[in-house]
Amino acid sequence: MHDFTLRFEGHHEQRLDHFLAASLPQYSRSRLQALIRKGLVLVGGETAGKTGQMIVPGTIVIVQVPALAPSGLTPENVALDVVFEDADVVVVNKPAGMVVHPGAGNLAGTLANAVLAHDPSMAGVGGEERPGVVHRLDKATSGLIVLAKNDNALRWLQEQFQTREVRKTYLALVDGKPPTVSGRIEAAIGRDPSHRKQMSVLPGGKGREATTDYSTLEVFASHALLEVHPVTGRTHQIRIHCAFLGCPVAGDTVYGWRTPSISIGRHFLHAWKLEIALPLQPERREFEAPLPLELEQILVELRAGAAAATT
């Protein structure tokens, strides 16, 4: 157990969790918020009531940080396609079919299991059994994902995702084509009231704001290849927004056609590029993961069909 006694020296009121994040940068914001919720933070001698509690200048704050419990996550020697790695982060090209972290029905073979074997020092980063996980990709989505290797890097990356400074670029093949060659989709997303395991566009001010930009790269007889930039990061956002436009992601049997228009055993969605600022590096970096062979082959066939149709 580590105890920290802090004094708020500001000139105006401040949120408790913001004060702790600035005072204890060695811990991630999510871990500090968890300590508040567990009653391990005292404000003026009394247990803090909530993460957003306001504190005034001169307030004494005591933080009790227990030692991390041993993680139940088992390292697994699963091959990783590492695109970039330094002392703070690792950027991985995740294959389709791999779950990011353990959950119901997926207790092994996840990216988290593989990462822990790749670098055992990442155990406990973030205070959860999700070592270094900052953002996620769906199981059937391939492409780039960045993970933090220490708590300082985790906090650095979390803040960039929260302030929407990370630029993510996806490639999506859709059934049909969007109503305009390029555009912006602004439609709130929340839990589907009829199917609780799914998300959907919700009207009337419900759900969380969600914004997606897209542009058309190629058009085929029954499909279009889109470059997609999710501005926000809601669950299944790209898949839901494409379906909302009337052109669902090809192969998506949840939000799109129940009978896939192409036979690839997954949906055609790939996290292609990731532009981000890395800890202690002066310039932003852009990483790129090429389309997997099975998706590239689909495009080869569509292009061949389009060429044949014009001869």
C-alpha positions as CSV (number, residue, x, y, z in Angstrom):
1,M,0.0,0.0,0.0
2,H,1.3,3.4,-1.0
3,D,-0.1,6.5,0.8
4,F,0.1,10.0,-0.7
5,T,-0.8,13.2,1.1
6,L,-1.5,16.1,-1.3
7,R,-2.5,19.7,-0.8
8,F,-4.5,21.5,-3.5
9,E,-2.6,24.8,-4.1
10,G,-4.8,26.1,-6.9
11,H,-6.7,29.4,-6.9
12,H,-10.0,28.1,-8.0
13,E,-12.2,25.0,-7.5
14,Q,-11.1,21.9,-9.4
15,R,-12.5,18.4,-10.0
16,L,-10.9,15.9,-7.7
17,D,-10.1,13.4,-10.4
18,H,-8.4,16.2,-12.5
19,F,-6.3,17.2,-9.5
20,L,-5.2,13.6,-8.8
21,A,-4.3,13.1,-12.5
22,A,-2.1,16.2,-12.5
23,S,-0.5,15.3,-9.1
24,L,0.1,11.6,-9.6
25,P,1.0,11.2,-13.3
26,Q,2.5,7.8,-12.7
27,Y,-1.0,6.4,-12.4
28,S,-3.6,6.4,-15.2
29,R,-6.8,8.5,-14.9
30,S,-8.9,5.3,-14.9
31,R,-7.0,3.8,-12.0
32,L,-7.3,7.0,-9.9
33,Q,-11.0,7.2,-10.6
34,A,-11.3,3.6,-9.5
35,L,-9.6,4.4,-6.2
36,I,-12.1,7.2,-5.6
37,R,-15.0,4.9,-6.2
38,K,-13.5,2.3,-3.9
39,G,-13.3,4.8,-1.0
40,L,-9.5,5.0,-1.0
41,V,-9.4,8.8,-1.4
42,L,-10.0,11.1,1.6
43,V,-10.8,14.8,1.0
44,G,-10.5,16.9,4.2
45,G,-10.5,13.8,6.3
46,E,-13.7,12.3,4.7
47,T,-14.1,9.7,2.1
48,A,-14.5,11.3,-1.4
49,G,-18.1,11.1,-2.6
50,K,-17.5,11.0,-6.4
51,T,-14.8,11.3,-9.0
52,G,-16.1,14.8,-10.1
53,Q,-16.3,16.2,-6.6
54,M,-15.1,19.8,-6.5
55,I,-12.2,20.7,-4.1
56,V,-11.2,24.1,-2.9
57,P,-7.8,25.7,-2.5
58,G,-6.0,24.4,0.6
59,T,-7.8,21.1,0.7
60,I,-5.8,18.1,1.9
61,V,-6.3,15.0,-0.1
62,I,-5.0,11.5,1.0
63,V,-4.7,8.8,-1.6
64,Q,-4.3,5.1,-0.7
65,V,-2.9,3.1,-3.6
66,P,-3.0,-0.7,-2.9
67,A,-0.5,-3.0,-4.5
68,L,-1.8,-4.6,-7.6
69,A,-3.2,-8.0,-7.1
70,P,-1.6,-10.7,-9.2
71,S,-3.3,-10.8,-12.6
72,G,-5.3,-13.8,-13.6
73,L,-4.4,-13.2,-17.2
74,T,-2.2,-16.0,-18.7
75,P,0.6,-15.1,-21.1
76,E,0.3,-17.0,-24.4
77,N,2.9,-17.2,-27.0
78,V,0.8,-16.1,-29.9
79,A,2.6,-14.5,-32.8
80,L,2.1,-10.8,-33.1
81,D,2.6,-8.6,-36.1
82,V,4.4,-5.7,-34.4
83,V,4.5,-2.6,-36.6
84,F,6.3,-0.4,-34.1
85,E,7.7,-0.6,-30.6
86,D,9.7,1.5,-28.2
87,A,9.9,1.8,-24.4
88,D,6.4,3.3,-24.1
89,V,4.1,1.8,-26.7
90,V,3.6,-1.1,-29.0
91,V,1.6,-0.8,-32.3
92,V,0.2,-4.1,-33.5
93,N,-1.5,-5.2,-36.7
94,K,-4.3,-7.3,-35.2
95,P,-5.6,-10.1,-37.4
96,A,-9.3,-10.7,-37.9
97,G,-10.7,-13.3,-35.5
98,M,-8.6,-12.1,-32.5
99,V,-10.4,-10.6,-29.5
100,V,-8.6,-7.6,-27.9
101,H,-9.1,-8.7,-24.3
102,P,-10.7,-11.5,-22.3
103,G,-14.5,-11.4,-21.9
104,A,-17.5,-13.7,-21.9
105,G,-16.8,-16.6,-24.2
106,N,-13.3,-15.4,-25.0
107,L,-11.0,-16.2,-22.1
108,A,-7.9,-17.1,-24.0
109,G,-6.2,-16.4,-27.3
110,T,-6.7,-12.7,-27.0
111,L,-4.4,-9.8,-27.9
112,A,-4.0,-9.1,-24.2
113,N,-2.8,-12.7,-23.6
114,A,-0.3,-12.4,-26.5
115,V,0.9,-9.0,-25.4
116,L,1.6,-10.2,-21.9
117,A,3.8,-12.9,-23.3
118,H,5.5,-10.4,-25.6
119,D,6.3,-8.1,-22.7
120,P,5.6,-9.4,-19.2
121,S,6.4,-5.9,-17.7
122,M,3.0,-4.7,-19.1
123,A,1.1,-6.8,-16.5
124,G,-1.1,-4.5,-14.5
125,V,-0.7,-1.4,-16.6
126,G,-3.9,0.5,-16.1
127,G,-4.8,-1.5,-13.0
128,E,-6.9,-4.0,-15.0
129,E,-6.6,-7.3,-16.7
130,R,-6.3,-5.5,-20.0
131,P,-2.6,-4.7,-20.2
132,G,-2.0,-1.5,-21.9
133,V,-5.4,-1.5,-23.7
134,V,-6.4,2.1,-24.7
135,H,-8.8,1.4,-27.6
136,R,-10.4,-1.7,-29.2
137,L,-11.2,-3.2,-32.5
138,D,-14.0,-5.6,-33.1
139,K,-13.1,-9.3,-33.3
140,A,-13.7,-9.5,-37.0
141,T,-12.0,-6.2,-37.7
142,S,-8.3,-6.3,-38.6
143,G,-5.7,-3.6,-38.4
144,L,-3.8,-1.2,-36.2
145,I,-4.1,-1.0,-32.5
146,V,-1.7,0.8,-30.0
147,L,-1.1,-0.4,-26.5
148,A,0.7,1.4,-23.6
149,K,3.7,-0.3,-21.9
150,N,3.6,1.7,-18.7
151,D,1.1,3.9,-16.8
152,N,2.6,7.2,-18.0
153,A,2.2,6.1,-21.6
154,L,-1.3,4.8,-20.9
155,R,-2.4,8.2,-19.5
156,W,-0.7,10.0,-22.4
157,L,-2.6,7.9,-25.0
158,Q,-5.9,8.0,-23.1
159,E,-5.9,11.8,-23.1
160,Q,-5.2,11.8,-26.9
161,F,-8.2,9.5,-27.5
162,Q,-10.4,11.5,-25.1
163,T,-9.5,14.8,-26.8
164,R,-9.9,13.3,-30.3
165,E,-6.4,14.1,-31.4
166,V,-5.8,10.6,-32.7
167,R,-6.6,10.2,-36.4
168,K,-7.8,6.8,-37.4
169,T,-8.4,5.7,-41.0
170,Y,-10.3,2.6,-42.0
171,L,-11.0,0.9,-45.3
172,A,-14.5,-0.5,-45.6
173,L,-16.1,-2.2,-48.5
174,V,-19.9,-1.6,-48.4
175,D,-22.9,-3.1,-50.0
176,G,-24.3,-0.6,-52.5
177,K,-22.8,2.9,-52.2
178,P,-23.3,6.0,-50.0
179,P,-25.8,8.7,-51.2
180,T,-22.9,11.2,-51.7
181,V,-19.3,10.5,-52.8
182,S,-18.0,11.9,-49.5
183,G,-19.6,13.3,-46.4
184,R,-20.0,13.4,-42.6
185,I,-22.4,11.2,-40.6
186,E,-23.6,12.7,-37.4
187,A,-26.0,10.3,-35.6
188,A,-26.1,9.4,-31.9
189,I,-25.4,5.8,-31.0
190,G,-26.6,3.9,-28.0
191,R,-27.8,0.5,-26.8
192,D,-30.5,-0.9,-29.2
193,P,-33.7,-1.0,-27.1
194,S,-34.9,-4.1,-29.0
195,H,-31.6,-6.0,-29.1
196,R,-29.6,-5.4,-25.9
197,K,-26.4,-7.0,-27.3
198,Q,-26.3,-4.6,-30.2
199,M,-25.9,-0.8,-30.7
200,S,-28.0,1.4,-33.0
201,V,-28.6,5.0,-34.0
202,L,-31.0,6.5,-31.5
203,P,-33.3,9.5,-32.2
204,G,-34.6,12.3,-30.0
205,G,-31.5,13.2,-28.1
206,K,-30.8,9.7,-26.9
207,G,-27.5,7.9,-27.1
208,R,-24.0,9.5,-27.3
209,E,-23.0,11.8,-30.1
210,A,-21.1,10.0,-32.9
211,T,-19.4,11.5,-36.0
212,T,-17.9,9.7,-38.9
213,D,-16.3,11.1,-42.1
214,Y,-16.0,9.1,-45.3
215,S,-14.9,9.4,-48.9
216,T,-15.4,7.0,-51.8
217,L,-12.2,5.4,-53.2
218,E,-13.7,3.0,-55.8
219,V,-17.2,2.1,-57.0
220,F,-18.1,-1.3,-58.4
221,A,-21.4,-2.8,-59.7
222,S,-22.8,-3.6,-56.2
223,H,-20.2,-2.3,-53.8
224,A,-18.1,0.7,-53.0
225,L,-14.7,1.0,-51.2
226,L,-14.7,3.7,-48.6
227,E,-12.0,5.5,-46.7
228,V,-13.6,6.1,-43.3
229,H,-12.5,8.4,-40.4
230,P,-14.3,8.0,-37.1
231,V,-14.1,11.3,-35.3
232,T,-15.6,9.8,-32.1
233,G,-15.0,6.3,-30.9
234,R,-18.4,4.6,-30.1
235,T,-18.9,0.8,-30.1
236,H,-19.4,-0.5,-33.6
237,Q,-19.6,3.1,-34.9
238,I,-18.4,2.6,-38.5
239,R,-20.6,-0.5,-39.0
240,I,-23.7,1.3,-37.5
241,H,-23.1,4.5,-39.4
242,C,-22.6,2.7,-42.8
243,A,-25.8,0.8,-42.2
244,F,-27.6,4.0,-41.3
245,L,-26.5,5.5,-44.7
246,G,-28.1,2.5,-46.4
247,C,-24.8,0.9,-47.4
248,P,-23.7,-1.6,-44.6
249,V,-20.2,-3.0,-44.4
250,A,-20.0,-6.1,-46.7
251,G,-20.0,-9.3,-44.7
252,D,-21.5,-7.7,-41.6
253,T,-24.4,-10.0,-40.7
254,V,-25.3,-8.1,-37.5
255,Y,-25.9,-4.6,-38.9
256,G,-26.0,-5.5,-42.6
257,W,-27.3,-8.2,-44.8
258,R,-28.1,-11.5,-43.1
259,T,-26.8,-13.3,-46.2
260,P,-23.3,-11.8,-47.0
261,S,-22.9,-10.5,-50.5
262,I,-19.3,-11.7,-50.5
263,S,-17.9,-14.9,-49.0
264,I,-14.9,-14.1,-46.7
265,G,-16.2,-15.2,-43.3
266,R,-15.8,-11.7,-41.7
267,H,-16.8,-8.2,-42.4
268,F,-14.7,-6.1,-44.8
269,L,-13.4,-3.5,-42.3
270,H,-9.7,-2.8,-41.7
271,A,-8.0,-0.3,-39.4
272,W,-5.6,1.0,-42.1
273,K,-3.8,4.0,-40.7
274,L,-3.2,5.5,-37.3
275,E,-1.7,9.0,-36.7
276,I,-0.8,9.7,-33.1
277,A,1.7,11.6,-31.0
278,L,3.9,9.2,-29.0
279,P,5.3,10.0,-25.5
280,L,8.4,12.3,-25.5
281,Q,8.5,12.5,-29.3
282,P,8.2,16.0,-30.8
283,E,6.4,15.0,-34.0
284,R,3.3,13.0,-34.7
285,R,3.8,9.5,-36.2
286,E,1.6,7.7,-38.8
287,F,1.5,4.0,-39.0
288,E,0.0,1.9,-41.7
289,A,-1.1,-1.8,-42.0
290,P,-1.8,-3.2,-45.5
291,L,-5.0,-4.9,-46.3
292,P,-5.0,-8.6,-45.4
293,L,-4.6,-10.9,-48.4
294,E,-8.2,-12.2,-48.1
295,L,-9.6,-8.6,-48.4
296,E,-7.1,-7.6,-51.1
297,Q,-8.3,-10.7,-53.1
298,I,-11.9,-9.5,-52.9
299,L,-10.9,-6.2,-54.4
300,V,-8.9,-8.0,-57.2
301,E,-12.0,-10.0,-58.1
302,L,-14.3,-6.9,-58.0
303,R,-11.9,-5.0,-60.2
304,A,-11.6,-7.9,-62.7
305,G,-15.4,-8.1,-62.8
306,A,-15.7,-4.3,-63.5
307,A,-13.1,-4.5,-66.2
308,A,-14.9,-7.5,-67.9
309,A,-18.2,-5.6,-67.8
310,T,-16.7,-2.7,-69.8
311,T,-15.2,-4.9,-72.6
